[in-house]
Amino acid sequence: MLDNLQRLSLEERDVRAVHFLQRSLLSKPWTLVRDLQLFSPAASWDSSPIHGARTCDLHKMCEIPLQESTPSSTKFSSILLVLDSTADDLPEDIHSCWSSIVEKLEPEQTLLLLSRYFNDMSEVIDKFGGIVIEFIGDAIYAVFGAPVRNREHAEAGVNAMLKMLKTVQRINQWAKHRLLPEVSIRCGVHSGTVQVGNMGFHSRLKCGVMGAGAEIPSKLEEMNKTYGTHNLISESTFHKLPPDGYVMRPIDFVDMSHGADDPEPVYEVMSQIANSSSPSTRSSRRDTLARKYETALDMYTEKRFAKAAAQFREVSTSMGQTFGIYDKPSVLMRKRAAYYMQHPPPEGWKGVWTRTREPDETDGVEDEVVYVCV
């Protein structure tokens, strides 16, 4: 059937594909999928095809085995990653700045930058076995582990995320030579239970994701703005990763479900360990600082704020001296600990920061000077 479809005109292929999907997919449009994992850099996928990426568009469904596009098992699992573009040269409080970038560019320049961005990111998605679900603005949603089964979906999604963070550096080198602005990305990764399948109407279908878990990656991506991180993963994803394969640290405890009884930790993947049997000195140092941060976070949640503040300060200083990094998570958490030293949290506090703004001089919390060695 696929060979015949490829010899037909585009219009005829549309008609044949719609009829086929009506008969075979719409009869069972949704299937429960466990541990979904998606992603997000975006653009209108009708106007700009991305080379190499497997999507759930009707035309693409005619170019790969149709049975791979049909959700048919409750044992599928996948990871959700959400990426967003930011400009490195804008003030820290203006992170949702893609519109600010566009305002400075001609339409042709915007299209050129987005096309390169989408193309390179989509190639990474495809390399790690992901499926592009949708482009939304400057975000890309992709799924790992569904509809094609992959038992190591969490690793595939996180490895793709780390590769994309490195790919941005190559894009920025290319952009610099063309006088285009540099960009960065933020990522959110979650493993949960959602429904995935084809949705829409008989002449327009797309692969969609529904369920409470589908919203968590975007929440994690937004949290990156608070902590100054480029990636955050949920607790469920953390537990699916081999502990000796990555350097990770818990960043904070958050209320992920709006009033849930137990707050959940969110984690940053600091690096991948290429050889777990003999990790590099750099990975070992990162791991040591990650453990120090984790200890400080434990002190923080146990209300030992003075010790927590001192430990967070030590981490931020070491990050600056060892890696030349301004480590905003440790700086931020030190300020919160210092605030709670003067304004103790109420009984029953479980470690979640509930104030609408971060502590500053008006709260009696001094800014911290961090020396970064470059």
N, C-alpha and C positions, 0 to 999 in steps of 0.2 A: 504493500500500500504506500509506503514511504517513497519508493522509487517512482510510482505513478504520480504522487503529489508533486514531486520535484519537477516533473515535466509539464505540469499545468501552469496556466497563467496565475498571477497573484490573486486575481478576483476569483478564479475557479478554485484555487487552494483555500481561500477564505470560506467559500460555500461548503466545500467538502469537509473542511476541518470543523466548522460549526455543526454540520449534520452529525459527524462522528462523535463530537463532544456531547451533543444532545442525547445521543443514544447510550454512550458508555460512561460519561462522567456525571451528567446531571441526575441520573437515576440514584447515585450515591454521592452527593456533592460535598459531604463533609466526613472526615475521619478523625478520630481522636489521636493526637500525636503527643508523645511524651518527650519532655526535655527539649523543647524547641529552642533554636539559637539562630538569630538573624543578624542583619547588619544595616548600616546606613550612610553612604555618600550619594547624592541624587541629581537627577535631571529628568526632563520629560522623556520617557523612554520611547514615545512614538516618534519624536523628532530627531533623535540622535542614537542610532544603533551602536552598541558597544562591542568592539571586536573581541571575540573569544569567550564572552561571558554567556553562561547558560541562563536564560530567563524563562519565566512562565508566560510569555506572550504567545498568542495564537500562532504567529509565524514561526517562532522558535520551537513551539511544540511539534510542528510538522518537520523539524529538522533533527530532532532527537527521538529515540524510541518513545512512542506515546505511553507505553506502560510505565516508563520512569516518571512521567508527569502525573500519574494517577495515584493518589494516596489510597493505599489498600491495606495497611496494617497498623495496629495500635502499638506496635513495638518500635516504630520509628522514633528517633530522637534527634534533636538538633540544637544549635546555639544561636542566639540573637545578638548581633553586634550593631551598634548605632554609631555612625560617624558624622561629624559636623565640621565644616570649614571655619577656621578663625584666622585672623591676621595677627602675626606676631608683633607688628609695630603699633598696634592700637592699645589704648589704655586698658589696664587689667579689668576694669569694671565694665568694659564693652566687649564681651565675649561673643554675643550673638551678632556678629559683625559682618556676615556675608553680604547683607544689604549695603553696609558701609563700603565694602570693597567694590560692589557693582556700581555704586554711585560715582566712583572715581574712574571707571573704565568706559570705553566705547563698547557698544553692543558686540562688535566683532572680537574685541579683546576678551570680553566675558565669555563668549562662546568658545574661543580658542582655549582659555584656561580651564573651563569646565570640561570640555571635550577631552583634554589631556588627563585631567584629574579622574574623570569617570573611566576612561579607557585603562589607565594604569591600575586603578583600584579593582576594576572588574576582572582584569587578568589575574590579579592575586586571588580573588574570590574563586575563580575557576580553577586555579592551580591547586587549591586546597579542597576542592570538591564541593564548593558552595554553589547555591543557586540564587541569582538575583531575583528578589521578589518584586521590588518596586523602587523607583527613584522619587524622592519627595524633596523638592527644592534643591538644596545642596547635600542631601542625605541619601544614602543607599541602604535599603533593607535587603539582606540576603539570608538564606537559611542553610544550615549545615545539618546533615543527617536525615533530612526529609526533602522530597519524597524518596530519595535513594538512601537505603539503609547504610549507616556508618556507626559502628559501635564506639569509635573514638571521636565522636562529633565535638566534644568539648575541646579536645586538643586541636582538632582541625580549625575550629573557630578562633581559639586564642592564638594559635600559630599564624593564622591569616591576619589577625589584628596586629600582631607584632611586626609582621612583614609589611603591612600597610603603613605603619608608623615610620618604618625605614624608607619605604617608597616615596613618602612625602618629601624626604630630603632630596631625592633625585628630581622630583617635580619642581622643587624650588630652585635647583641649579638651572634647570631648563628655563624657568620663568624669569630668572634674573637676567639671562642673556637677551630676553625679549622685553625687558623693562616692565614686566608684569609683577604684581604684588606676590609676596610669599604667603603661603597658607600653612595651617597646621590642622590636625584633626583630633577629635575627642571620640572615645569609643565606650560603649556599654555592652556588656556581655551577660547573658542570663540563660540558665537552663531551667525549664519548667514544663508545665502541661498546658497545651493549647489545642485548638482545632485548626487544621490547615487543609485547604482544598480550593477547588475552583468556585468562584463566586461571580455574580453579575447576572446578565440575562442572555437569551439565546444567541444574540449577535455580538455580544461583547463580554468576554470572560477574562478573568485574571485569577492567578493563584493568590489567595488571601489568608490571613492569619487572624484568629479571634481567640479571646480568652484573657483572663487577668494577667497571665504571664507575658503576654505580648506587649504590655505597656512598660514592664520593668526596665528593659534595655534603654528606653528613652529617658526614664528617670535617672538611671545610672549615668547616662551621657550628660544630663543636665548637672548632676552632682560634681562632675569634673570641674565645672566653673568655680564651685565653692572651694575645692581643695587644691586647685591648680595642677591637677593631674591630667594625663592624656588618655588614661584608660581606667575603668573600674569594672570589676566583675562581681556577680552576686555570690552569696554563700553556696548556693546549689552548684554553680559552676566550679567554684573553688574545690569542692569535695569530689568533683569528677576528674580533677587533674592530678597527675602523679606528683607527689610532694617534692620528689628529688629532681623534677624536670624544670622547675621554674623557681626564681626568687620572687616571693610574694609577701605582702604584709597587709594586715587588716588596717584600714584607714580610720574607720569610725563605726559607731553603731547608729543605725538610722531606722526611722519608722517607714518601712517600705509600703505598708498596706493601710495607711491612714487610721491609726488607732489600734493597731495590732497589740496584743498583750506583750509579746516579746519582740524587742527590736532586733534587727538583723545586722551582722557585720557586712561591710563592703570591703573589697580587697583591691589592691593595685598589683598588677603583674609588672615587676621592676625589670626583669630580664629572663631570658630562657637560658638554661644551663645546657650547653652543647654536649658536654661529656660529664654525666652525673657521677662517674667513678673517680674523676679527677678534675673537679671544677677549677676554673682559672682563679688567680689571685683577686681579680676585679670582682668576680662573682662571689667569692668568699667574703670580701669586704662588704658588698651589698647585703649579703645574707646576714652578716653580723649586725649591720645597722638596722636591717629589717626586724631582727629579733629584739634589738634594743627599743625600737619603736613599739613593737608589740607589748613588751614589758611595761613601757610607759602608758600605753592605752589600758592595760589591766589595772595599773595604779589609778588611773583617771576614773575608770568605772567603779572602782572600790572606794572612791572619794578620798584617796590619798593625794590630794591635789598638789601639795608642795613638792613631794617626791616626783610626781608625774611631770610637773613643770620643769624641774631640773633635768629630768631624763629627756624630755622633748627638746630642751635647749641643747643638750649634748648631741642629740641626733642631727639637729639642724646645722650645728657648727661643723660636725664631722662630714656631713654631706657637702657643705661648701668647701671645706679644706681638701677632701679626698677626691670628689668628683666634679668640683666646680659648679655645683647645682644649688640654686636657691630652693630649698625643700619647703614649699608652702604648707604641706600637711602638718609637719612638726612645728612650724612657726605658729600656725593657726591653733593647733591643739594646746600649745603652751599658753597662748593668750586665753583660751577658754578655761584652762586649769587655773590660771592666775585670777580670772574673774570669779570662779567659784570659791577661791580662797577667801574672797571678800564678801561674796554673795552666795552662801551655800545653797545647793539645790534642795527641793522639798523632799519629804519622806516618800519612799517608793520610787525615787528617780532611778532610771535604768540606763543612764549613759547617753541619752538622746539630747542634743542641743535643740531647745524649743524656741529660743529667742528669734525674733525676725531679723535681727542684725548681729554682726559679729562684734566682740568687745573691742573697745578703743580707749583713747585717753580720757574720754568723758566718763568711762567706767572705772577709771583709776588703773587701767592696764597700759603699761608703756610699750611702745614699739620696740622690736628687737633688731639690733644691728647684726647682720649675718655677713661675715667676710667670705667671699667666694673667690677661690683661687682658680684662675683660668690658665 
